[in-house]
Amino acid sequence: MNSYTLLDSGHGRKLERFGTVTLDRPCAQAVWNPSKPKLWNDADASFSRKDGLQWTGRDALPDAWEADIEGVRMKLATTDFGHLGVFPETRALWRWIRETLQAQSKARKEPLQFLNLFAYSGGATLAAAQSGAHCCHVDASKGMVAWARENAALNKLEDHPIRWIVDDVNKFLQGEARRGRRYDDVLLDPPSFGRGKSGELYKIEQALMETLQLVKDVLSDQPAFVYLTSHTPGFTPTVLSNLLQQLLPKGTLEQGEMLLEGEADVLDVPSGTWSRWSG
Ligand SMILES: C[S@@+](CC[C@H](N)C(=O)[O-])C[C@H]1O[C@@H](n2cnc3c(N)ncnc32)[C@H](O)[C@@H]1O
């Protein structure tokens, strides 16, 4: 069940189908030529950052609609920033998390404790919940946490043990470390620049080391993985691995490029980086 498709990319743009809606949006890294130029006429709406932030054709779109993305049903809506409530390049990660937690939970008596930091609209949280793990979902935006809870209901996971936390990540982790709460698996997708619940400034260059130190402080006695992703220029897979290697105990490190992938005849679009540590 997968109703997201990358249809094409090129000339600094990407063409994607989200359920019943086809959108043409900016994609700076797609510097090549489109492979299927005719398809672009199918776009229901397009977004541009050229003369300020601007949608064309937005009025004809539904206010909100739903799509199944990698086994998770998501509510989608166009935002003024050109976002939709999902970053589809993370869907391979959702699959990995669901499958890895399923395998890990077989070897454990107690449910796994999964922590999702900068968790946005909850795709990864819900993939983890589908595996049976107990989840903690943290984001500074009250609106995004409410959106993630709507997604939980769409997936009939509203009664699953998920703690929904609106807080600044570093403040939250300090509190969890003090309270003695521990997690087996942690995912974090820090923004280049963000704001905590009370307006605290989060700049990745300064704040990420502290975040990772605090993640270490809340790891359980048998930690399974810490998965770090980034969309910040310069934060290459090696940068992420170096950070994890310095801060976490000895373990296995893997790294890679996050790719937005389509059918076999569509070019992959690099859309971020990842590194993961397994204990
Ligand atoms: C790039 S999005 C994360 C995307 C998400 N991981 C996904 O794959 O769908 C960044 C998120 O971090 C949140 N955020 C930014 N600064 C924060 C902070 N200091 N503490 C907690 N959340 C923060 C934003 O509200 C936003 O939802």
Ligand as a Chemical Component Dictionary entry (heavy atoms), coordinates in Angstrom:
data_LIG
# 
_chem_comp.id                   LIG 
_chem_comp.type                 NON-POLYMER 
_chem_comp.pdbx_formal_charge   0 
_chem_comp.three_letter_code    LIG 
# 
loop_
_chem_comp_atom.comp_id 
_chem_comp_atom.atom_id 
_chem_comp_atom.alt_atom_id 
_chem_comp_atom.type_symbol 
_chem_comp_atom.charge 
_chem_comp_atom.model_Cartn_x 
_chem_comp_atom.model_Cartn_y 
_chem_comp_atom.model_Cartn_z 
_chem_comp_atom.pdbx_ordinal 
LIG C1  C1  C 0  12.604 18.878 9.509  1  
LIG S1  S1  S 1  11.261 18.701 10.626 2  
LIG C2  C2  C 0  11.519 17.032 11.046 3  
LIG C3  C3  C 0  10.926 16.100 10.045 4  
LIG C4  C4  C 0  10.530 14.734 10.653 5  
LIG N1  N1  N 0  11.627 14.122 11.373 6  
LIG C5  C5  C 0  9.977  13.810 9.590  7  
LIG O1  O1  O 0  10.728 13.019 9.063  8  
LIG O2  O2  O -1 8.802  13.892 9.260  9  
LIG C6  C6  C 0  11.854 19.597 12.039 10 
LIG C7  C7  C 0  10.893 19.586 13.231 11 
LIG O3  O3  O 0  11.635 20.005 14.372 12 
LIG C8  C8  C 0  10.799 20.811 15.200 13 
LIG N2  N2  N 0  11.699 21.637 16.021 14 
LIG C9  C9  C 0  12.507 22.657 15.643 15 
LIG N3  N3  N 0  13.259 23.109 16.685 16 
LIG C10 C10 C 0  12.922 22.337 17.765 17 
LIG C11 C11 C 0  13.347 22.282 19.119 18 
LIG N4  N4  N 0  14.274 23.119 19.598 19 
LIG N5  N5  N 0  12.801 21.337 19.923 20 
LIG C12 C12 C 0  11.855 20.495 19.455 21 
LIG N6  N6  N 0  11.408 20.488 18.169 22 
LIG C13 C13 C 0  11.922 21.401 17.341 23 
LIG C14 C14 C 0  9.902  21.573 14.247 24 
LIG O4  O4  O 0  8.709  21.967 14.882 25 
LIG C15 C15 C 0  9.697  20.538 13.118 26 
LIG O5  O5  O 0  8.506  19.815 13.301 27 
# 
loop_
_chem_comp_bond.comp_id 
_chem_comp_bond.atom_id_1 
_chem_comp_bond.atom_id_2 
_chem_comp_bond.value_order 
_chem_comp_bond.pdbx_ordinal 
LIG C1  S1  SING 1  
LIG S1  C2  SING 2  
LIG S1  C6  SING 3  
LIG C2  C3  SING 4  
LIG C3  C4  SING 5  
LIG C4  N1  SING 6  
LIG C4  C5  SING 7  
LIG C5  O1  DOUB 8  
LIG C5  O2  SING 9  
LIG C6  C7  SING 10 
LIG C7  O3  SING 11 
LIG C7  C15 SING 12 
LIG O3  C8  SING 13 
LIG C8  N2  SING 14 
LIG C8  C14 SING 15 
LIG N2  C9  SING 16 
LIG N2  C13 SING 17 
LIG C9  N3  DOUB 18 
LIG N3  C10 SING 19 
LIG C10 C11 SING 20 
LIG C10 C13 DOUB 21 
LIG C11 N4  SING 22 
LIG C11 N5  DOUB 23 
LIG N5  C12 SING 24 
LIG C12 N6  DOUB 25 
LIG N6  C13 SING 26 
LIG C14 O4  SING 27 
LIG C14 C15 SING 28 
LIG C15 O5  SING 29 
# 
